[in-house]
Amino acid sequence: MPELPDILAYLDALEHHVEGRRLNDIIIRGPSLLRSVDPPVDAFEGCVLTRTTRLGKRIVLHFDSGAALVIHLMIAGRLLWSEGRVRPTGRSDLAAFRFENGTLMLTEAGTKHRATLTAVGSADDLQRLNRGGIDLLTCSRQELIKRFRSENRTLKRALTDPRLIDGVGNAYSDEILHAAQLSPFIRTAEMSDDQISALHSASLDVLTHWARRLREQFDGGRRFPGRGEMTAFRDGFAVHGRFGKPCPRCEAPVQRIVYAENEMNYCARCQTGGRILADRSLSRLLRDDWPKTIEELEGRD
């Protein structure tokens, strides 16, 4: 699932390739993709894309008409760029946004199509899609302490709940927790101010580092990310996707827990006092605090 650093890289690419360009037409092929009918998508044809922004893990395309298209890539959705007018023909092609200078293709691998496209007619309509999470790149330590004190959740769930934290999912939450040397299973109400401060610093370090690396990788947006380049498993990650490999800090093997549709990676020595939890132990520990579906993970009803 593209998360905050990945979305920022997409925004760089969209700014370079399509901002200020006219959208000639839209072709929708994914029957489950479109989540709104007002305004209709054909109302965007002939409009100029004025800017692109982020709303959590959503990408927002703003047009000179005042309306906007909101793209949620979910797990397997990706954006691709092609020169010229291209039609969606592959099995994974869900929509084609054909601009005057090229085609932005929305694709989604697999059979469970979860990506969404929502058209909104005003800033108020757009704000209604805001899940309410705070931005770890801009919030203060005190804001994060206050947010965590408002609920008693496991730390992993708190970091990935879009109603609490904005733009962080499974991959970068693993990296943040490892950098902060905190257990994914600690309850937020039990955390000290010092622990939350450590989490705040680790969040800034991890998210800023990877946003910078992706910006460099894609030349500040001048090169649009290609197939397979937006991934949740990156060279240089400390724990996420590194089950069984040595922790870069202590060299203990990275652990993995699979729960429902989700997976978390952590270092037992660095984060849980050497304790390794089996999946059934995690189930008892989390009870109802861990989402059972991707939609629940995203805070979607």
C-alpha positions in Angstrom: 0.0 0.0 0.0 1.6 3.3 -1.0 2.2 5.3 2.2 3.3 8.9 2.9 6.8 8.8 1.3 5.4 7.0 -1.8 2.5 9.4 -2.2 4.9 12.4 -2.0 6.9 10.8 -4.8 3.7 10.4 -6.9 2.9 14.1 -6.2 6.3 15.1 -7.4 5.8 13.1 -10.6 2.2 14.4 -11.2 3.4 18.0 -10.7 6.1 17.6 -13.3 4.0 15.7 -15.8 0.4 16.9 -15.7 0.0 20.0 -13.6 -1.2 22.8 -15.9 -2.3 20.3 -18.6 -5.8 19.8 -20.0 -7.5 16.5 -19.3 -9.0 15.4 -22.7 -11.0 12.4 -21.5 -11.3 9.6 -18.9 -11.9 5.9 -19.6 -13.1 3.8 -16.6 -12.8 0.0 -17.0 -12.9 -1.1 -13.3 -16.6 -1.5 -12.4 -15.9 -1.2 -8.7 -13.5 1.8 -9.0 -15.9 4.8 -9.2 -17.4 5.7 -5.8 -19.4 8.8 -6.7 -21.7 10.1 -9.5 -21.9 13.8 -8.6 -20.1 15.4 -10.3 -20.0 12.9 -13.2 -16.5 12.0 -14.4 -17.2 13.3 -17.9 -17.6 16.8 -16.3 -13.8 16.8 -15.9 -13.1 16.4 -19.6 -11.7 19.6 -21.0 -10.6 20.9 -17.6 -7.1 21.9 -16.6 -5.3 20.2 -13.7 -4.2 23.1 -11.5 -2.5 21.3 -8.6 -2.2 17.9 -6.8 -2.3 17.4 -3.1 -2.4 14.6 -0.5 -5.3 13.6 1.8 -3.9 10.9 4.0 -2.9 8.1 1.6 -5.2 9.6 -1.1 -4.0 11.6 -4.1 -6.2 14.6 -5.0 -6.3 16.0 -8.5 -7.6 19.6 -8.4 -9.1 21.1 -11.6 -9.8 24.7 -12.7 -13.6 24.0 -12.5 -13.2 23.8 -8.7 -14.0 20.1 -8.6 -11.4 17.3 -7.8 -10.8 13.6 -8.4 -9.6 11.6 -5.4 -7.6 8.5 -6.0 -7.1 5.9 -3.2 -4.6 3.2 -4.4 -5.2 0.9 -1.4 -2.9 -2.2 -1.5 -2.1 -2.9 -5.1 -3.2 0.2 -7.0 -0.4 2.1 -8.9 -0.1 5.0 -11.3 1.8 4.8 -14.5 2.6 7.4 -17.2 2.7 6.9 -20.9 3.4 9.4 -23.7 0.5 9.9 -26.1 -3.2 8.7 -26.0 -3.2 5.2 -24.5 -6.3 3.0 -23.9 -6.6 0.7 -20.9 -6.2 -2.8 -22.4 -4.4 -4.9 -19.8 -6.3 -6.9 -17.1 -4.9 -4.7 -14.4 -5.8 -1.4 -16.1 -8.7 0.2 -14.3 -8.8 3.8 -15.7 -7.0 6.0 -18.1 -6.8 9.8 -17.6 -5.8 11.0 -21.1 -4.2 14.5 -20.8 -3.1 16.6 -23.8 0.5 15.4 -23.3 0.1 11.8 -22.3 -1.9 9.2 -20.3 -2.0 8.6 -16.6 -3.0 5.0 -16.1 -4.5 3.6 -12.9 -3.7 0.0 -12.5 -4.3 -2.6 -9.8 -2.7 -6.1 -9.6 -4.7 -9.1 -8.4 -8.3 -10.0 -8.3 -9.4 -8.0 -5.3 -9.9 -4.6 -6.7 -10.0 -2.2 -3.8 -8.7 1.0 -5.4 -11.2 3.8 -5.6 -11.9 7.0 -7.6 -14.1 9.6 -6.0 -15.2 12.8 -7.7 -16.0 15.8 -5.4 -17.5 19.1 -6.4 -16.2 21.4 -3.7 -13.6 21.9 -0.9 -16.3 21.0 1.6 -17.0 17.7 -0.1 -13.3 16.9 -0.2 -12.9 17.7 3.5 -15.6 15.1 4.3 -13.2 12.4 3.1 -10.6 13.5 5.7 -10.3 10.7 8.2 -8.9 13.1 10.8 -5.4 11.8 11.4 -2.5 14.1 12.3 0.6 14.4 10.1 3.7 13.0 11.7 5.9 15.3 9.5 4.3 18.5 10.9 2.8 17.7 14.3 4.5 18.6 17.5 5.5 16.2 20.3 2.7 17.6 22.4 0.1 17.1 19.7 1.2 13.4 19.3 1.1 12.9 23.1 -2.4 14.4 23.2 -3.6 12.2 20.3 -2.2 9.0 21.9 -3.7 9.9 25.3 -7.1 10.2 23.6 -7.4 6.5 23.1 -6.0 3.2 24.5 -4.8 1.3 21.4 -1.9 -1.0 20.6 0.9 1.2 19.3 1.0 -0.6 15.9 -2.7 -0.1 15.4 -2.6 3.6 16.5 0.1 4.3 14.0 -1.9 2.7 11.1 -5.3 4.1 12.0 -6.1 7.0 9.6 -8.4 8.5 12.2 -5.4 9.0 14.5 -2.3 9.2 12.3 -2.3 10.5 8.7 -0.6 8.5 5.9 1.2 5.7 7.7 0.6 2.1 7.0 2.0 -1.3 7.6 5.5 -0.9 6.1 6.6 2.5 7.5 5.0 1.8 10.9 7.3 -1.3 11.2 10.2 0.9 10.4 9.2 3.7 12.8 8.7 1.3 15.7 12.1 -0.3 15.1 13.8 3.0 14.9 12.1 4.1 18.2 12.9 0.7 19.8 9.3 0.3 20.9 7.1 -2.8 20.9 4.2 -2.8 18.4 2.0 -4.2 21.2 2.4 -1.6 23.9 -0.8 0.2 24.7 -0.8 4.0 24.0 -2.3 4.8 27.4 0.7 3.1 29.0 3.3 5.0 27.1 5.4 7.6 28.9 5.9 11.0 27.5 9.6 10.1 26.8 8.4 7.0 24.8 6.0 9.1 22.7 8.8 11.7 22.2 11.1 8.9 20.9 8.3 7.8 18.6 7.9 11.4 17.3 11.6 11.7 16.6 11.8 8.3 14.9 8.8 9.1 12.7 10.4 12.3 11.5 13.7 10.5 10.8 12.2 7.5 9.0 9.6 9.4 6.9 12.0 12.2 6.0 14.7 9.8 5.0 12.5 7.7 2.7 10.8 10.8 1.2 14.3 12.1 0.3 15.4 8.7 -1.1 12.4 8.4 -3.3 12.7 11.9 -4.5 16.3 11.2 -5.5 15.3 7.9 -7.1 12.8 9.5 -9.3 14.8 12.7 -10.0 12.4 15.0 -8.2 9.4 13.8 -10.2 11.0 14.2 -13.6 11.0 10.4 -14.0 7.6 8.9 -13.3 7.7 5.7 -11.2 7.6 2.6 -13.4 6.1 -0.9 -12.8 7.4 -2.5 -9.6 9.1 0.7 -8.4 6.4 1.6 -5.9 6.7 -1.3 -3.4 6.2 -2.0 0.3 9.5 -3.9 0.3 12.5 -1.7 -0.2 16.2 -2.3 0.0 17.4 -0.4 3.0 14.4 -1.2 5.3 15.4 -2.4 8.7 12.7 -4.9 9.5 9.7 -4.7 7.2 9.7 -7.6 4.7 13.0 -8.9 6.3 11.7 -11.9 8.2 14.6 -14.1 9.4 17.3 -11.6 8.3 19.6 -10.0 10.8 18.4 -6.8 12.5 20.8 -4.0 11.4 21.1 -2.8 15.0 21.6 -6.0 17.0 21.8 -8.8 14.3 19.1 -10.8 15.9 16.7 -12.4 13.3 13.8 -10.2 12.4 10.4 -11.7 13.5 7.1 -11.8 11.7 3.5 -12.1 12.8 0.7 -12.6 10.3 -2.7 -11.7 11.6 -5.8 -11.8 9.4 -4.8 -9.9 6.2 -2.0 -8.1 7.9 1.6 -8.7 8.8 4.1 -7.0 11.1 7.8 -7.3 11.4 9.9 -6.5 14.5 13.1 -7.2 16.3 12.4 -9.1 19.5 15.7 -8.1 21.1 15.4 -4.4 20.2 11.7 -3.9 20.7 10.0 -6.5 22.9 12.7 -7.4 25.5 13.5 -10.6 23.7 10.0 -11.9 23.7 8.7 -13.6 20.5 5.0 -13.8 20.1 3.3 -16.5 18.2 0.2 -15.6 16.1 -2.2 -17.1 18.6 -0.6 -15.1 21.4 -1.0 -12.0 19.4 -4.7 -12.8 18.8 -5.2 -12.9 22.6 -3.2 -9.8 23.1 -4.9 -7.6 20.5 -8.4 -9.0 20.8 -10.5 -6.6 18.8 -7.8 -3.9 18.4 -6.4 -5.2 15.1 -8.3 -4.9 11.8 -9.5 -8.0 10.2 -9.7 -6.6 6.7 -7.9 -4.0 4.6 -11.0 -1.8 4.6 -11.0 -1.9 8.3 -7.3 -1.0 8.4 -8.1 2.1 6.3 -10.9 3.1 8.6 -13.5 2.6 5.9 -17.0 1.6 6.9 
